[in-house]
Amino acid sequence: MDFSPAEIVAGFVVSTVGGGFFIYGKKQQRWPQLVAGLAMMIGPCLGGGAAATWVLGVLSVLGVWLASRIGW
């Protein structure tokens, strides 16, 4: 595979934030953060380009925010 610098940076940033969500969700037993963290760590490995990785990250963070707003 040929990765562009944009894909590498997007994957690194989104995976790092996903790792933080995963660790927080595991320690606090919070399912939305745990699931979003897993998705953000695995998603960039599946490919799809830098834009798709950024969209995955934004949608995951938005999902965690919405889940916390409704009381999960």
C-alpha positions in Angstrom: 0.0 0.0 0.0 1.1 3.5 -0.7 0.2 5.9 2.1 0.2 9.6 1.7 1.5 11.9 4.4 -2.1 13.2 5.0 -3.3 9.6 5.6 -0.5 8.9 8.0 -1.1 12.1 10.0 -4.9 11.6 10.1 -4.5 8.0 11.2 -2.0 8.9 13.9 -4.2 11.7 15.3 -7.5 9.8 15.2 -5.9 6.6 16.6 -4.3 8.5 19.4 -7.5 10.2 20.4 -9.2 6.8 20.1 -6.7 5.2 22.4 -7.5 7.9 25.0 -11.2 7.2 24.7 -10.6 3.5 25.0 -8.5 3.7 28.1 -11.0 6.2 29.7 -13.9 4.0 28.8 -12.3 0.9 30.1 -11.2 2.4 33.5 -14.5 4.2 34.0 -16.7 1.4 32.6 -18.2 3.8 30.1 -19.4 1.9 27.0 -19.8 4.8 24.6 -16.2 5.9 25.1 -15.0 2.3 24.9 -16.8 1.6 21.6 -15.8 4.9 20.0 -12.2 4.4 21.1 -12.1 0.9 19.4 -13.7 2.3 16.3 -11.2 5.2 16.1 -8.2 2.8 16.6 -9.4 0.2 14.1 -11.0 2.5 11.5 -7.8 4.1 10.1 -6.3 0.6 9.5 -9.1 -0.2 7.1 -8.0 2.4 4.6 -10.3 4.8 2.8 -8.1 7.9 2.7 -7.4 10.8 5.0 -10.9 12.4 4.6 -12.6 9.2 5.6 -10.4 8.9 8.7 -11.2 12.5 9.7 -14.9 11.9 9.2 -14.7 8.7 11.3 -13.0 10.7 14.1 -15.5 13.5 14.0 -18.5 11.2 14.0 -17.1 9.1 16.8 -16.5 12.2 19.0 -20.0 13.5 18.1 -21.5 10.1 19.0 -19.7 10.1 22.4 -20.9 13.7 23.0 -24.5 12.8 22.2 -24.4 9.6 24.3 -23.2 11.6 27.3 -25.9 14.3 26.7 -28.6 11.7 26.9 -27.2 10.2 30.1 -25.2 7.1 29.0 
